[in-house]
Amino acid sequence: MSDDDIAIVDAHHHLWDLSLGAQPWLTEPPWIPFRYGDYGPIRRDFLQADYRRATGRHRVVATVTMEAEWAEARLVDETDWTYRQHQADTTLPAAHVARTFLHAPGAADQIARQAACPIVRGIRHKPTAAPSPDRIEPNAPGGLGDPWWRRGYAALARNGLHFELQAPWWHVDELLGLVAAHPETTVVINHAFLPADRSPEAMAGWGRAIRRAAEAPQTIMKISGIGVPGEPWSVDLQQPVVEALIESFGPSRAMFASNFPVDGLTGSFEEIFTVYKAVTHGLPEADRRALFHDTACRVYRIGHTANV
């Protein structure tokens, strides 16, 4: 199979319409600190047609939208809006990950409301995270060990949903504690466990963390969000990260995603998926099919997409 023929399920991207006034972080100063620096270029609408243009020659057969931090009072509104996009094009998105503040008093009820949407497969709530490995606070409010946060988390399994974790790799101990306490819930680790610091010391710590995370069979790795500000997307930059993730999790527990338009701050869709394809060029066809398509279909319960 040629690279151009690979069927892609993009396992993580966003859509937004800023005229709705639902995302202050994109429309109202002061602008938030952002890991990719100035995010002015993405403070504009990004709708289905924009996504289709971005994908270019790549054969995207289905996608998964990720919540995009609508205001807390409008989290179910975001899900409803996304479902309307699905009704207009059932492959874009084919599935959605919604947002709920897990430590909020009404979290369980809101999770049930989110789960009622036919395309919702999981929930993301970015937990409180330490800025560095030496500053972790056990059971920090809003963090993975917070009893209130875990009470909301427990409602996921009751509603048939998985959890999407976006946190830096130094929270691996808390992740493993969470999985041990709630083994019935799958955890999809977003953005490669955030290997933002590519120094040898940091990469060694990240490598140990991903290997430990992979020991829990409930974990799935999403290979996305690995852009480095000021560095061009290239095989040399990304091959060590991608290969380490595939080695640790295996193709059946890893999947590629664009994180568009956010990762458009560090590379075009063309550059991102061309590098993914180049790094995996020597793998068996079945492994590549899993990474680009099959794992995402299984995790997000997406039915037949195309002949792959």
C-alpha positions in Angstrom: 0.0 0.0 0.0 1.4 3.4 -0.9 1.5 6.2 1.6 -1.2 8.1 -0.2 -3.6 5.1 0.0 -3.4 4.8 3.8 -6.8 5.4 5.4 -6.6 7.8 8.3 -8.9 8.2 11.2 -7.7 11.5 12.8 -8.1 10.7 16.4 -8.0 14.2 17.8 -8.8 17.6 16.3 -11.0 20.5 17.1 -13.8 22.5 15.4 -14.9 26.0 16.5 -17.0 28.9 15.4 -15.9 32.0 17.3 -19.1 33.8 16.5 -20.8 31.7 19.2 -18.8 33.5 21.9 -18.4 30.3 23.8 -14.6 30.2 24.1 -13.1 33.2 25.9 -9.6 31.8 25.6 -9.8 32.3 21.8 -11.8 35.6 21.8 -11.1 37.7 24.9 -7.8 39.0 26.3 -5.8 38.5 28.4 -4.5 35.6 26.3 -3.6 32.5 28.3 0.0 31.2 28.6 0.3 28.6 25.8 2.8 25.8 25.4 3.3 26.7 21.7 3.7 30.4 22.4 1.7 32.9 20.4 -1.5 31.3 19.3 -2.9 34.3 17.4 -3.0 32.4 14.1 -5.6 30.0 15.5 -7.9 32.6 16.9 -10.2 32.3 13.9 -13.0 30.0 12.9 -12.0 26.4 12.1 -15.0 24.5 10.6 -15.5 21.4 8.5 -14.5 23.0 5.3 -11.3 24.5 6.9 -10.4 21.0 8.1 -11.0 19.4 4.7 -8.7 22.0 3.1 -6.0 21.4 5.7 -5.9 17.6 5.1 -4.8 18.1 1.4 -3.8 14.8 -0.3 -4.1 12.7 2.9 -6.9 10.2 2.8 -8.8 11.0 6.0 -11.9 8.7 6.2 -13.2 9.7 9.6 -12.3 12.0 12.5 -12.7 12.4 16.3 -13.4 15.9 17.6 -12.0 16.9 21.0 -13.7 19.4 23.4 -12.2 22.8 22.9 -12.7 24.4 26.3 -16.0 26.1 26.0 -17.0 28.1 29.0 -18.0 26.0 32.0 -21.7 26.9 31.8 -21.9 25.8 28.2 -20.2 22.4 28.1 -23.3 20.5 27.0 -24.0 23.2 24.4 -20.6 22.4 22.9 -21.6 18.7 22.6 -24.9 19.7 21.0 -23.2 22.0 18.5 -20.7 19.3 17.6 -23.4 16.8 17.1 -25.0 19.1 14.6 -21.7 19.2 12.7 -21.8 15.4 12.7 -25.3 15.4 11.2 -24.0 17.6 8.4 -21.1 15.2 7.7 -21.2 12.0 9.6 -17.4 11.3 9.2 -16.4 14.8 10.4 -16.7 14.0 13.2 -17.6 10.3 13.5 -17.1 10.5 17.3 -16.6 13.2 19.9 -14.9 13.6 23.3 -16.8 16.0 25.6 -15.8 18.0 28.6 -17.0 17.8 32.2 -15.3 19.3 35.3 -15.0 16.0 37.3 -14.6 17.6 40.7 -17.7 19.8 40.3 -20.7 18.9 42.5 -22.9 18.0 39.6 -20.3 16.1 37.6 -22.1 12.7 37.6 -25.3 14.3 36.2 -23.5 16.2 33.6 -21.6 13.1 32.5 -24.9 11.3 32.0 -26.1 14.2 29.9 -23.0 14.2 27.8 -23.2 10.4 27.4 -26.7 10.8 26.0 -25.3 12.3 22.8 -25.0 9.5 20.2 -21.4 10.4 19.2 -19.8 11.0 22.6 -17.3 8.3 23.5 -15.3 9.8 26.3 -14.7 12.8 28.6 -11.7 15.1 29.0 -11.0 17.3 31.9 -7.5 18.5 32.2 -6.5 17.8 35.8 -4.5 20.1 38.0 -0.9 19.5 37.0 2.5 20.4 38.6 4.8 22.6 36.5 7.7 20.3 37.0 8.5 16.8 38.4 9.8 18.2 41.7 6.6 20.2 42.4 3.9 17.5 42.5 1.4 17.9 45.3 -0.3 14.7 46.3 -4.1 14.9 46.1 -4.0 18.5 44.8 -7.5 19.9 44.3 -8.7 19.2 40.8 -5.9 16.7 40.4 -5.8 13.0 39.6 -5.7 12.1 43.3 -8.4 14.6 44.5 -11.2 12.5 46.1 -13.9 14.8 44.6 -12.3 14.5 41.2 -12.2 10.7 41.5 -15.9 10.7 42.5 -16.7 12.3 39.2 -14.4 10.0 37.4 -16.2 7.0 38.8 -19.3 8.0 36.8 -17.6 7.4 33.5 -17.8 3.7 33.6 -21.5 3.8 34.7 -22.1 5.8 31.5 -20.0 3.7 29.1 -17.4 6.4 28.6 -13.6 6.4 28.7 -11.3 9.1 30.0 -8.9 11.3 28.0 -5.9 12.4 30.0 -3.9 15.5 29.2 -1.2 15.9 31.8 2.7 15.9 31.7 4.5 12.6 32.1 5.6 13.3 35.6 2.1 12.5 36.8 2.5 8.8 35.8 2.4 7.6 39.5 -1.0 9.3 39.9 -2.2 7.9 36.6 -1.3 4.3 37.7 -3.0 4.9 41.0 -6.1 6.1 39.2 -6.1 3.1 36.9 -5.6 0.7 39.8 -8.6 2.2 41.7 -10.8 2.2 38.6 -9.6 -0.7 36.3 -12.9 -0.7 34.4 -12.2 2.7 32.7 -9.9 3.0 29.7 -7.6 6.0 29.8 -6.4 7.5 26.5 -3.3 9.5 27.1 -3.3 12.7 25.0 -0.4 14.2 23.2 2.2 11.5 23.9 2.3 12.4 27.6 3.7 15.8 26.6 7.4 15.4 25.9 7.7 19.2 25.5 11.3 19.3 26.9 13.5 17.5 24.5 16.7 17.7 26.7 18.4 14.3 27.3 17.5 14.4 31.0 13.8 15.2 30.3 13.5 12.6 27.5 15.0 9.9 29.8 12.3 10.7 32.4 9.6 10.8 29.8 10.8 7.4 28.4 10.6 5.8 31.8 7.1 7.3 32.3 5.7 6.0 29.1 7.0 2.5 29.7 5.4 2.5 33.1 2.1 3.8 31.8 2.1 1.1 29.1 2.2 -1.6 31.8 -1.4 -0.8 32.6 -3.5 -2.5 30.0 -6.3 0.1 30.3 -4.1 2.8 28.8 -4.0 3.8 25.1 -1.5 6.3 23.7 -2.5 9.1 21.3 0.5 10.2 19.2 -0.2 13.9 18.7 0.7 17.3 20.2 4.4 16.7 19.8 5.3 19.9 18.0 8.3 21.9 19.4 8.1 25.7 19.0 10.8 27.0 16.7 11.6 23.5 15.4 10.4 22.3 12.0 8.4 19.1 11.9 10.9 16.6 10.7 11.7 12.9 10.9 14.9 13.7 12.8 12.9 15.6 15.5 9.9 13.2 15.8 11.2 9.7 15.1 12.7 9.1 18.6 9.3 10.1 20.2 7.1 8.1 17.8 9.3 5.0 17.8 9.5 5.0 21.6 5.7 5.2 21.9 5.1 2.4 19.4 7.6 0.2 21.1 6.0 0.8 24.5 2.4 0.5 23.6 2.4 -1.5 20.4 0.3 -0.6 17.3 -2.9 -1.9 18.8 -2.7 0.6 21.7 -1.5 3.6 19.8 -3.0 5.9 17.2 -2.0 9.0 15.3 -3.8 12.4 15.4 -3.3 15.9 14.0 -4.5 18.0 17.0 -5.5 20.5 14.3 -5.7 23.5 14.2 -3.6 23.7 17.4 -0.6 21.8 16.0 -0.9 24.0 12.9 1.2 26.4 15.0 4.2 24.1 14.6 3.6 22.3 11.3 1.1 21.9 8.5 -1.2 18.9 8.3 0.8 17.7 5.3 4.1 17.9 7.3 2.6 16.2 10.4 1.2 13.2 8.6 4.0 12.9 6.1 6.4 12.5 9.1 4.1 9.9 10.7 4.1 7.9 7.5 7.9 8.2 7.0 8.6 7.1 10.6 6.4 4.0 10.2 7.4 3.2 6.6 9.3 0.0 7.6 6.5 -1.5 9.8 4.2 -4.3 8.6 1.1 -3.1 6.8 -1.2 -4.4 9.6 0.7 -2.3 12.2 0.5 0.8 10.1 -3.2 0.2 9.5 -3.7 -0.1 13.3 -1.8 3.1 14.0 -3.5 5.2 11.3 -7.0 3.7 11.4 -7.9 0.5 13.3 -7.0 1.5 16.9 -9.0 4.7 16.7 -12.0 2.8 15.2 -11.9 0.4 18.1 -11.4 3.0 20.9 -14.0 5.4 19.6 -16.4 2.8 18.4 -16.4 4.0 14.8 -18.0 1.5 12.4 -17.0 0.8 8.8 -15.3 3.8 7.3 -13.8 2.7 4.0 -12.0 -0.1 2.3 -8.7 -0.1 4.1 
